[in-house]
Amino acid sequence: MTPDPARNRFFAIQALRLGGVALVIVALLALKGVVPLPQIAAWPILVVGLADILVVPALLARKWRTPPQNEDRP
């Protein structure tokens, strides 16, 4: 049985979202002082995590979109 590329892409996008959520949680814990990370490092981690949640999945979905099938071509 061959692996389905759509299934693999779906899981890749979900893994990126989950990684983004983990980055946001770590950044918020660092900003509260629970995780021993400087606040100056927590802000970029927060921004990257939010980008992983919001922007990157949309870019990948657009890149991996199936091209439209033209039935008019011979």
N, C-alpha and C positions, 0 to 999 in steps of 0.2 A: 504494500500500500504506500503510495507516494504522499508526502506531507503536503497539506493544503497551504499555499502561500498566503491566502487571506487569513487563515487561522493563525499562522505564525506572525503575520503583521499585527493582527489584533492583540496577541499576547505581548508583542514588543511595545506597542503603544501603551498598554496597561502597565507594563513593567516600568516604563518611563514615568508614567503618572504616579505610580507607587513610590518610585525613587524621589520624585519631586515632593511628595507628601512627607517622606522621611526627612528630606533636607529642610523643609519648612519647620517641622517639629523640632529638629535639632537647633535650628537658628532661633526659634522662639524660646527654647529652653536656655540657650546661651544668653539671650537678651535678658532673661529673668535671673540669671546667675546660677542656675542649677547645673549647667554644663560648664566646665572650666575652659571657656573659650573667650577671647577678648571680644568686646562688643563691636569693634572695628571690623572683625572678621565675620561676625554674625550677620551683618547687613548684606554683604555680597552673597552669602550663602542663602539668605532669605530670598533675594532677587532671583538667583539661579533656580531655586526650588519653585518659585512661582512661575517662572518661565517654563520649567519642565512640566508643570501642571497645565498651564493655559496655552502656551504658544507652540511648543514642540510637537504635541500630538496633532494639532491642526496642520502644521507644515508637513509632517510625515504622511498624513492622510491625503493631502493634496498631491504630494510627490508620488505616492503609491496608487493613486486613483487609476482605475482601468480606463484606457482610452475608449471613446465611444465607437461602437461598431457601425460602419456604414454598409447598409445592405444594398445601396445603389451601385456599388462597384462590382465589376464582373469578376 
